[in-house]
Amino acid sequence: MLSFFCMLIENRGNSLLIAALLIVAAFVFLNQTRYRIANVHFTAYGCFGSEESDLEIFRKDHVLTALLSTKGKPTREKIITTSQLDSFITFFKDLKNIGDHTFCTTEITFIARYNLESIRKTDADCSWDGFAKLKETFFSN
């Protein structure tokens, strides 16, 4: 594709045509690229079982999508709405405020990213069910 543009430059010299073609090519490429908006890595290990899940929210072709993976394998994928994305933003804000001052026999760890911010939290109280509610918001029918 690059050689095609080089040929146009040498043979035509029409910079406006070349600029327009480059813009179209960039637009097509960007619309086919998967752009991650947010994600959360969730682990729970303890007396009552274990879980390792990842939830990723991305945009591709102007469509918001949530992808849930368990132990590294994709399990659910669903197109989501902007109000569901708002649920993730609320989850992210609430996650910042959970405390780690008490003890539970299960260690629950979150690593979440949204925009340019990253949070790592441990729920030592085992009382916050934000991740379960988030999964329900995205994947319940």
MODELLER restraints for C-alpha pairs under 7 A, 6 or more apart:
rsr = mdl.restraints
at = mdl.atoms
rsr.add(forms.Gaussian(group=physical.xy_distance, feature=features.Distance(at['CA:31:A'], at['CA:60:A']), mean=6.52, stdev=0.5))
rsr.add(forms.Gaussian(group=physical.xy_distance, feature=features.Distance(at['CA:31:A'], at['CA:61:A']), mean=4.88, stdev=0.5))
rsr.add(forms.Gaussian(group=physical.xy_distance, feature=features.Distance(at['CA:32:A'], at['CA:60:A']), mean=6.37, stdev=0.5))
rsr.add(forms.Gaussian(group=physical.xy_distance, feature=features.Distance(at['CA:32:A'], at['CA:61:A']), mean=5.98, stdev=0.5))
rsr.add(forms.Gaussian(group=physical.xy_distance, feature=features.Distance(at['CA:33:A'], at['CA:60:A']), mean=6.14, stdev=0.5))
rsr.add(forms.Gaussian(group=physical.xy_distance, feature=features.Distance(at['CA:34:A'], at['CA:58:A']), mean=6.49, stdev=0.5))
rsr.add(forms.Gaussian(group=physical.xy_distance, feature=features.Distance(at['CA:34:A'], at['CA:59:A']), mean=5.86, stdev=0.5))
rsr.add(forms.Gaussian(group=physical.xy_distance, feature=features.Distance(at['CA:34:A'], at['CA:60:A']), mean=4.76, stdev=0.5))
rsr.add(forms.Gaussian(group=physical.xy_distance, feature=features.Distance(at['CA:35:A'], at['CA:58:A']), mean=5.35, stdev=0.5))
rsr.add(forms.Gaussian(group=physical.xy_distance, feature=features.Distance(at['CA:35:A'], at['CA:59:A']), mean=5.14, stdev=0.5))
rsr.add(forms.Gaussian(group=physical.xy_distance, feature=features.Distance(at['CA:35:A'], at['CA:60:A']), mean=6.33, stdev=0.5))
rsr.add(forms.Gaussian(group=physical.xy_distance, feature=features.Distance(at['CA:36:A'], at['CA:57:A']), mean=6.07, stdev=0.5))
rsr.add(forms.Gaussian(group=physical.xy_distance, feature=features.Distance(at['CA:36:A'], at['CA:58:A']), mean=4.17, stdev=0.5))
rsr.add(forms.Gaussian(group=physical.xy_distance, feature=features.Distance(at['CA:36:A'], at['CA:59:A']), mean=6.42, stdev=0.5))
rsr.add(forms.Gaussian(group=physical.xy_distance, feature=features.Distance(at['CA:37:A'], at['CA:57:A']), mean=5.55, stdev=0.5))
rsr.add(forms.Gaussian(group=physical.xy_distance, feature=features.Distance(at['CA:37:A'], at['CA:58:A']), mean=5.07, stdev=0.5))
rsr.add(forms.Gaussian(group=physical.xy_distance, feature=features.Distance(at['CA:37:A'], at['CA:59:A']), mean=6.99, stdev=0.5))
rsr.add(forms.Gaussian(group=physical.xy_distance, feature=features.Distance(at['CA:37:A'], at['CA:114:A']), mean=6.42, stdev=0.5))
rsr.add(forms.Gaussian(group=physical.xy_distance, feature=features.Distance(at['CA:37:A'], at['CA:115:A']), mean=6.50, stdev=0.5))
rsr.add(forms.Gaussian(group=physical.xy_distance, feature=features.Distance(at['CA:38:A'], at['CA:56:A']), mean=5.93, stdev=0.5))
rsr.add(forms.Gaussian(group=physical.xy_distance, feature=features.Distance(at['CA:38:A'], at['CA:57:A']), mean=5.16, stdev=0.5))
rsr.add(forms.Gaussian(group=physical.xy_distance, feature=features.Distance(at['CA:38:A'], at['CA:58:A']), mean=6.92, stdev=0.5))
rsr.add(forms.Gaussian(group=physical.xy_distance, feature=features.Distance(at['CA:38:A'], at['CA:113:A']), mean=5.40, stdev=0.5))
rsr.add(forms.Gaussian(group=physical.xy_distance, feature=features.Distance(at['CA:38:A'], at['CA:114:A']), mean=4.52, stdev=0.5))
rsr.add(forms.Gaussian(group=physical.xy_distance, feature=features.Distance(at['CA:38:A'], at['CA:115:A']), mean=6.76, stdev=0.5))
rsr.add(forms.Gaussian(group=physical.xy_distance, feature=features.Distance(at['CA:39:A'], at['CA:55:A']), mean=5.41, stdev=0.5))
rsr.add(forms.Gaussian(group=physical.xy_distance, feature=features.Distance(at['CA:39:A'], at['CA:56:A']), mean=4.23, stdev=0.5))
rsr.add(forms.Gaussian(group=physical.xy_distance, feature=features.Distance(at['CA:39:A'], at['CA:57:A']), mean=5.99, stdev=0.5))
rsr.add(forms.Gaussian(group=physical.xy_distance, feature=features.Distance(at['CA:39:A'], at['CA:112:A']), mean=5.70, stdev=0.5))
rsr.add(forms.Gaussian(group=physical.xy_distance, feature=features.Distance(at['CA:39:A'], at['CA:113:A']), mean=5.37, stdev=0.5))
rsr.add(forms.Gaussian(group=physical.xy_distance, feature=features.Distance(at['CA:39:A'], at['CA:114:A']), mean=6.80, stdev=0.5))
rsr.add(forms.Gaussian(group=physical.xy_distance, feature=features.Distance(at['CA:40:A'], at['CA:54:A']), mean=5.70, stdev=0.5))
rsr.add(forms.Gaussian(group=physical.xy_distance, feature=features.Distance(at['CA:40:A'], at['CA:55:A']), mean=5.29, stdev=0.5))
rsr.add(forms.Gaussian(group=physical.xy_distance, feature=features.Distance(at['CA:40:A'], at['CA:56:A']), mean=6.62, stdev=0.5))
rsr.add(forms.Gaussian(group=physical.xy_distance, feature=features.Distance(at['CA:40:A'], at['CA:110:A']), mean=6.64, stdev=0.5))
rsr.add(forms.Gaussian(group=physical.xy_distance, feature=features.Distance(at['CA:40:A'], at['CA:111:A']), mean=5.52, stdev=0.5))
rsr.add(forms.Gaussian(group=physical.xy_distance, feature=features.Distance(at['CA:40:A'], at['CA:112:A']), mean=4.10, stdev=0.5))
rsr.add(forms.Gaussian(group=physical.xy_distance, feature=features.Distance(at['CA:40:A'], at['CA:113:A']), mean=6.33, stdev=0.5))
rsr.add(forms.Gaussian(group=physical.xy_distance, feature=features.Distance(at['CA:41:A'], at['CA:53:A']), mean=5.97, stdev=0.5))
rsr.add(forms.Gaussian(group=physical.xy_distance, feature=features.Distance(at['CA:41:A'], at['CA:54:A']), mean=4.51, stdev=0.5))
rsr.add(forms.Gaussian(group=physical.xy_distance, feature=features.Distance(at['CA:41:A'], at['CA:55:A']), mean=6.61, stdev=0.5))
rsr.add(forms.Gaussian(group=physical.xy_distance, feature=features.Distance(at['CA:41:A'], at['CA:110:A']), mean=5.68, stdev=0.5))
rsr.add(forms.Gaussian(group=physical.xy_distance, feature=features.Distance(at['CA:41:A'], at['CA:111:A']), mean=5.06, stdev=0.5))
rsr.add(forms.Gaussian(group=physical.xy_distance, feature=features.Distance(at['CA:41:A'], at['CA:112:A']), mean=6.29, stdev=0.5))
rsr.add(forms.Gaussian(group=physical.xy_distance, feature=features.Distance(at['CA:42:A'], at['CA:52:A']), mean=5.71, stdev=0.5))
rsr.add(forms.Gaussian(group=physical.xy_distance, feature=features.Distance(at['CA:42:A'], at['CA:53:A']), mean=5.16, stdev=0.5))
rsr.add(forms.Gaussian(group=physical.xy_distance, feature=features.Distance(at['CA:42:A'], at['CA:54:A']), mean=6.13, stdev=0.5))
rsr.add(forms.Gaussian(group=physical.xy_distance, feature=features.Distance(at['CA:42:A'], at['CA:109:A']), mean=5.83, stdev=0.5))
rsr.add(forms.Gaussian(group=physical.xy_distance, feature=features.Distance(at['CA:42:A'], at['CA:110:A']), mean=4.82, stdev=0.5))
rsr.add(forms.Gaussian(group=physical.xy_distance, feature=features.Distance(at['CA:42:A'], at['CA:111:A']), mean=6.71, stdev=0.5))
rsr.add(forms.Gaussian(group=physical.xy_distance, feature=features.Distance(at['CA:43:A'], at['CA:51:A']), mean=5.53, stdev=0.5))
rsr.add(forms.Gaussian(group=physical.xy_distance, feature=features.Distance(at['CA:43:A'], at['CA:52:A']), mean=4.46, stdev=0.5))
rsr.add(forms.Gaussian(group=physical.xy_distance, feature=features.Distance(at['CA:43:A'], at['CA:53:A']), mean=6.49, stdev=0.5))
rsr.add(forms.Gaussian(group=physical.xy_distance, feature=features.Distance(at['CA:43:A'], at['CA:108:A']), mean=5.65, stdev=0.5))
rsr.add(forms.Gaussian(group=physical.xy_distance, feature=features.Distance(at['CA:43:A'], at['CA:109:A']), mean=5.24, stdev=0.5))
rsr.add(forms.Gaussian(group=physical.xy_distance, feature=features.Distance(at['CA:43:A'], at['CA:110:A']), mean=6.70, stdev=0.5))
rsr.add(forms.Gaussian(group=physical.xy_distance, feature=features.Distance(at['CA:44:A'], at['CA:50:A']), mean=5.09, stdev=0.5))
rsr.add(forms.Gaussian(group=physical.xy_distance, feature=features.Distance(at['CA:44:A'], at['CA:51:A']), mean=5.09, stdev=0.5))
rsr.add(forms.Gaussian(group=physical.xy_distance, feature=features.Distance(at['CA:44:A'], at['CA:52:A']), mean=6.56, stdev=0.5))
rsr.add(forms.Gaussian(group=physical.xy_distance, feature=features.Distance(at['CA:44:A'], at['CA:106:A']), mean=6.49, stdev=0.5))
rsr.add(forms.Gaussian(group=physical.xy_distance, feature=features.Distance(at['CA:44:A'], at['CA:107:A']), mean=5.55, stdev=0.5))
rsr.add(forms.Gaussian(group=physical.xy_distance, feature=features.Distance(at['CA:44:A'], at['CA:108:A']), mean=4.32, stdev=0.5))
rsr.add(forms.Gaussian(group=physical.xy_distance, feature=features.Distance(at['CA:44:A'], at['CA:109:A']), mean=6.44, stdev=0.5))
rsr.add(forms.Gaussian(group=physical.xy_distance, feature=features.Distance(at['CA:45:A'], at['CA:51:A']), mean=6.73, stdev=0.5))
rsr.add(forms.Gaussian(group=physical.xy_distance, feature=features.Distance(at['CA:45:A'], at['CA:106:A']), mean=5.40, stdev=0.5))
rsr.add(forms.Gaussian(group=physical.xy_distance, feature=features.Distance(at['CA:45:A'], at['CA:107:A']), mean=5.39, stdev=0.5))
rsr.add(forms.Gaussian(group=physical.xy_distance, feature=features.Distance(at['CA:45:A'], at['CA:108:A']), mean=6.66, stdev=0.5))
rsr.add(forms.Gaussian(group=physical.xy_distance, feature=features.Distance(at['CA:46:A'], at['CA:105:A']), mean=5.72, stdev=0.5))
rsr.add(forms.Gaussian(group=physical.xy_distance, feature=features.Distance(at['CA:46:A'], at['CA:106:A']), mean=3.86, stdev=0.5))
rsr.add(forms.Gaussian(group=physical.xy_distance, feature=features.Distance(at['CA:46:A'], at['CA:107:A']), mean=6.15, stdev=0.5))
rsr.add(forms.Gaussian(group=physical.xy_distance, feature=features.Distance(at['CA:47:A'], at['CA:105:A']), mean=6.15, stdev=0.5))
rsr.add(forms.Gaussian(group=physical.xy_distance, feature=features.Distance(at['CA:47:A'], at['CA:106:A']), mean=6.19, stdev=0.5))
rsr.add(forms.Gaussian(group=physical.xy_distance, feature=features.Distance(at['CA:52:A'], at['CA:70:A']), mean=5.87, stdev=0.5))
rsr.add(forms.Gaussian(group=physical.xy_distance, feature=features.Distance(at['CA:52:A'], at['CA:71:A']), mean=5.39, stdev=0.5))
rsr.add(forms.Gaussian(group=physical.xy_distance, feature=features.Distance(at['CA:53:A'], at['CA:69:A']), mean=5.56, stdev=0.5))
rsr.add(forms.Gaussian(group=physical.xy_distance, feature=features.Distance(at['CA:53:A'], at['CA:70:A']), mean=4.45, stdev=0.5))
rsr.add(forms.Gaussian(group=physical.xy_distance, feature=features.Distance(at['CA:53:A'], at['CA:71:A']), mean=6.00, stdev=0.5))
rsr.add(forms.Gaussian(group=physical.xy_distance, feature=features.Distance(at['CA:54:A'], at['CA:68:A']), mean=5.74, stdev=0.5))
rsr.add(forms.Gaussian(group=physical.xy_distance, feature=features.Distance(at['CA:54:A'], at['CA:69:A']), mean=5.09, stdev=0.5))
rsr.add(forms.Gaussian(group=physical.xy_distance, feature=features.Distance(at['CA:54:A'], at['CA:70:A']), mean=6.47, stdev=0.5))
rsr.add(forms.Gaussian(group=physical.xy_distance, feature=features.Distance(at['CA:55:A'], at['CA:66:A']), mean=6.87, stdev=0.5))
rsr.add(forms.Gaussian(group=physical.xy_distance, feature=features.Distance(at['CA:55:A'], at['CA:67:A']), mean=5.67, stdev=0.5))
rsr.add(forms.Gaussian(group=physical.xy_distance, feature=features.Distance(at['CA:55:A'], at['CA:68:A']), mean=4.60, stdev=0.5))
rsr.add(forms.Gaussian(group=physical.xy_distance, feature=features.Distance(at['CA:55:A'], at['CA:69:A']), mean=6.45, stdev=0.5))
rsr.add(forms.Gaussian(group=physical.xy_distance, feature=features.Distance(at['CA:56:A'], at['CA:66:A']), mean=5.64, stdev=0.5))
rsr.add(forms.Gaussian(group=physical.xy_distance, feature=features.Distance(at['CA:56:A'], at['CA:67:A']), mean=5.16, stdev=0.5))
rsr.add(forms.Gaussian(group=physical.xy_distance, feature=features.Distance(at['CA:56:A'], at['CA:68:A']), mean=6.57, stdev=0.5))
rsr.add(forms.Gaussian(group=physical.xy_distance, feature=features.Distance(at['CA:57:A'], at['CA:65:A']), mean=5.65, stdev=0.5))
rsr.add(forms.Gaussian(group=physical.xy_distance, feature=features.Distance(at['CA:57:A'], at['CA:66:A']), mean=4.49, stdev=0.5))
rsr.add(forms.Gaussian(group=physical.xy_distance, feature=features.Distance(at['CA:57:A'], at['CA:67:A']), mean=6.43, stdev=0.5))
rsr.add(forms.Gaussian(group=physical.xy_distance, feature=features.Distance(at['CA:58:A'], at['CA:64:A']), mean=5.82, stdev=0.5))
rsr.add(forms.Gaussian(group=physical.xy_distance, feature=features.Distance(at['CA:58:A'], at['CA:65:A']), mean=5.43, stdev=0.5))
rsr.add(forms.Gaussian(group=physical.xy_distance, feature=features.Distance(at['CA:58:A'], at['CA:66:A']), mean=6.55, stdev=0.5))
rsr.add(forms.Gaussian(group=physical.xy_distance, feature=features.Distance(at['CA:59:A'], at['CA:65:A']), mean=6.15, stdev=0.5))
rsr.add(forms.Gaussian(group=physical.xy_distance, feature=features.Distance(at['CA:64:A'], at['CA:79:A']), mean=5.77, stdev=0.5))
rsr.add(forms.Gaussian(group=physical.xy_distance, feature=features.Distance(at['CA:64:A'], at['CA:80:A']), mean=5.52, stdev=0.5))
rsr.add(forms.Gaussian(group=physical.xy_distance, feature=features.Distance(at['CA:64:A'], at['CA:81:A']), mean=6.76, stdev=0.5))
rsr.add(forms.Gaussian(group=physical.xy_distance, feature=features.Distance(at['CA:65:A'], at['CA:77:A']), mean=6.96, stdev=0.5))
rsr.add(forms.Gaussian(group=physical.xy_distance, feature=features.Distance(at['CA:65:A'], at['CA:78:A']), mean=5.60, stdev=0.5))
rsr.add(forms.Gaussian(group=physical.xy_distance, feature=features.Distance(at['CA:65:A'], at['CA:79:A']), mean=4.30, stdev=0.5))
rsr.add(forms.Gaussian(group=physical.xy_distance, feature=features.Distance(at['CA:65:A'], at['CA:80:A']), mean=5.40, stdev=0.5))
rsr.add(forms.Gaussian(group=physical.xy_distance, feature=features.Distance(at['CA:66:A'], at['CA:77:A']), mean=5.64, stdev=0.5))
rsr.add(forms.Gaussian(group=physical.xy_distance, feature=features.Distance(at['CA:66:A'], at['CA:78:A']), mean=5.41, stdev=0.5))
rsr.add(forms.Gaussian(group=physical.xy_distance, feature=features.Distance(at['CA:66:A'], at['CA:79:A']), mean=6.31, stdev=0.5))
rsr.add(forms.Gaussian(group=physical.xy_distance, feature=features.Distance(at['CA:66:A'], at['CA:80:A']), mean=6.48, stdev=0.5))
rsr.add(forms.Gaussian(group=physical.xy_distance, feature=features.Distance(at['CA:67:A'], at['CA:74:A']), mean=6.98, stdev=0.5))
rsr.add(forms.Gaussian(group=physical.xy_distance, feature=features.Distance(at['CA:67:A'], at['CA:76:A']), mean=5.82, stdev=0.5))
rsr.add(forms.Gaussian(group=physical.xy_distance, feature=features.Distance(at['CA:67:A'], at['CA:77:A']), mean=4.40, stdev=0.5))
rsr.add(forms.Gaussian(group=physical.xy_distance, feature=features.Distance(at['CA:67:A'], at['CA:78:A']), mean=6.67, stdev=0.5))
rsr.add(forms.Gaussian(group=physical.xy_distance, feature=features.Distance(at['CA:68:A'], at['CA:74:A']), mean=5.90, stdev=0.5))
rsr.add(forms.Gaussian(group=physical.xy_distance, feature=features.Distance(at['CA:68:A'], at['CA:75:A']), mean=5.74, stdev=0.5))
rsr.add(forms.Gaussian(group=physical.xy_distance, feature=features.Distance(at['CA:68:A'], at['CA:76:A']), mean=5.08, stdev=0.5))
rsr.add(forms.Gaussian(group=physical.xy_distance, feature=features.Distance(at['CA:68:A'], at['CA:77:A']), mean=6.26, stdev=0.5))
rsr.add(forms.Gaussian(group=physical.xy_distance, feature=features.Distance(at['CA:69:A'], at['CA:75:A']), mean=5.17, stdev=0.5))
rsr.add(forms.Gaussian(group=physical.xy_distance, feature=features.Distance(at['CA:69:A'], at['CA:76:A']), mean=6.93, stdev=0.5))
rsr.add(forms.Gaussian(group=physical.xy_distance, feature=features.Distance(at['CA:78:A'], at['CA:139:A']), mean=6.97, stdev=0.5))
rsr.add(forms.Gaussian(group=physical.xy_distance, feature=features.Distance(at['CA:80:A'], at['CA:138:A']), mean=6.79, stdev=0.5))
rsr.add(forms.Gaussian(group=physical.xy_distance, feature=features.Distance(at['CA:84:A'], at['CA:137:A']), mean=6.81, stdev=0.5))
rsr.add(forms.Gaussian(group=physical.xy_distance, feature=features.Distance(at['CA:84:A'], at['CA:138:A']), mean=6.68, stdev=0.5))
rsr.add(forms.Gaussian(group=physical.xy_distance, feature=features.Distance(at['CA:88:A'], at['CA:134:A']), mean=6.86, stdev=0.5))
rsr.add(forms.Gaussian(group=physical.xy_distance, feature=features.Distance(at['CA:91:A'], at['CA:130:A']), mean=6.33, stdev=0.5))
rsr.add(forms.Gaussian(group=physical.xy_distance, feature=features.Distance(at['CA:98:A'], at['CA:123:A']), mean=6.87, stdev=0.5))
rsr.add(forms.Gaussian(group=physical.xy_distance, feature=features.Distance(at['CA:99:A'], at['CA:123:A']), mean=6.78, stdev=0.5))
rsr.add(forms.Gaussian(group=physical.xy_distance, feature=features.Distance(at['CA:100:A'], at['CA:122:A']), mean=6.38, stdev=0.5))
rsr.add(forms.Gaussian(group=physical.xy_distance, feature=features.Distance(at['CA:100:A'], at['CA:123:A']), mean=5.72, stdev=0.5))
rsr.add(forms.Gaussian(group=physical.xy_distance, feature=features.Distance(at['CA:100:A'], at['CA:124:A']), mean=5.01, stdev=0.5))
rsr.add(forms.Gaussian(group=physical.xy_distance, feature=features.Distance(at['CA:100:A'], at['CA:125:A']), mean=6.58, stdev=0.5))
rsr.add(forms.Gaussian(group=physical.xy_distance, feature=features.Distance(at['CA:101:A'], at['CA:124:A']), mean=6.82, stdev=0.5))
rsr.add(forms.Gaussian(group=physical.xy_distance, feature=features.Distance(at['CA:102:A'], at['CA:124:A']), mean=5.73, stdev=0.5))
rsr.add(forms.Gaussian(group=physical.xy_distance, feature=features.Distance(at['CA:102:A'], at['CA:125:A']), mean=5.22, stdev=0.5))
rsr.add(forms.Gaussian(group=physical.xy_distance, feature=features.Distance(at['CA:103:A'], at['CA:124:A']), mean=5.12, stdev=0.5))
rsr.add(forms.Gaussian(group=physical.xy_distance, feature=features.Distance(at['CA:103:A'], at['CA:125:A']), mean=5.45, stdev=0.5))
rsr.add(forms.Gaussian(group=physical.xy_distance, feature=features.Distance(at['CA:104:A'], at['CA:124:A']), mean=5.56, stdev=0.5))
rsr.add(forms.Gaussian(group=physical.xy_distance, feature=features.Distance(at['CA:104:A'], at['CA:125:A']), mean=5.44, stdev=0.5))
rsr.add(forms.Gaussian(group=physical.xy_distance, feature=features.Distance(at['CA:104:A'], at['CA:126:A']), mean=6.00, stdev=0.5))
rsr.add(forms.Gaussian(group=physical.xy_distance, feature=features.Distance(at['CA:106:A'], at['CA:126:A']), mean=6.99, stdev=0.5))
rsr.add(forms.Gaussian(group=physical.xy_distance, feature=features.Distance(at['CA:107:A'], at['CA:123:A']), mean=6.78, stdev=0.5))
rsr.add(forms.Gaussian(group=physical.xy_distance, feature=features.Distance(at['CA:107:A'], at['CA:124:A']), mean=6.13, stdev=0.5))
rsr.add(forms.Gaussian(group=physical.xy_distance, feature=features.Distance(at['CA:108:A'], at['CA:122:A']), mean=5.59, stdev=0.5))
rsr.add(forms.Gaussian(group=physical.xy_distance, feature=features.Distance(at['CA:108:A'], at['CA:123:A']), mean=5.24, stdev=0.5))
rsr.add(forms.Gaussian(group=physical.xy_distance, feature=features.Distance(at['CA:108:A'], at['CA:124:A']), mean=6.83, stdev=0.5))
rsr.add(forms.Gaussian(group=physical.xy_distance, feature=features.Distance(at['CA:109:A'], at['CA:121:A']), mean=5.78, stdev=0.5))
rsr.add(forms.Gaussian(group=physical.xy_distance, feature=features.Distance(at['CA:109:A'], at['CA:122:A']), mean=4.41, stdev=0.5))
rsr.add(forms.Gaussian(group=physical.xy_distance, feature=features.Distance(at['CA:109:A'], at['CA:123:A']), mean=6.33, stdev=0.5))
rsr.add(forms.Gaussian(group=physical.xy_distance, feature=features.Distance(at['CA:110:A'], at['CA:120:A']), mean=5.61, stdev=0.5))
rsr.add(forms.Gaussian(group=physical.xy_distance, feature=features.Distance(at['CA:110:A'], at['CA:121:A']), mean=5.24, stdev=0.5))
rsr.add(forms.Gaussian(group=physical.xy_distance, feature=features.Distance(at['CA:110:A'], at['CA:122:A']), mean=6.32, stdev=0.5))
rsr.add(forms.Gaussian(group=physical.xy_distance, feature=features.Distance(at['CA:111:A'], at['CA:119:A']), mean=5.62, stdev=0.5))
rsr.add(forms.Gaussian(group=physical.xy_distance, feature=features.Distance(at['CA:111:A'], at['CA:120:A']), mean=4.45, stdev=0.5))
rsr.add(forms.Gaussian(group=physical.xy_distance, feature=features.Distance(at['CA:111:A'], at['CA:121:A']), mean=6.60, stdev=0.5))
rsr.add(forms.Gaussian(group=physical.xy_distance, feature=features.Distance(at['CA:112:A'], at['CA:118:A']), mean=5.65, stdev=0.5))
rsr.add(forms.Gaussian(group=physical.xy_distance, feature=features.Distance(at['CA:112:A'], at['CA:119:A']), mean=5.20, stdev=0.5))
rsr.add(forms.Gaussian(group=physical.xy_distance, feature=features.Distance(at['CA:112:A'], at['CA:120:A']), mean=6.53, stdev=0.5))
rsr.add(forms.Gaussian(group=physical.xy_distance, feature=features.Distance(at['CA:113:A'], at['CA:119:A']), mean=6.43, stdev=0.5))
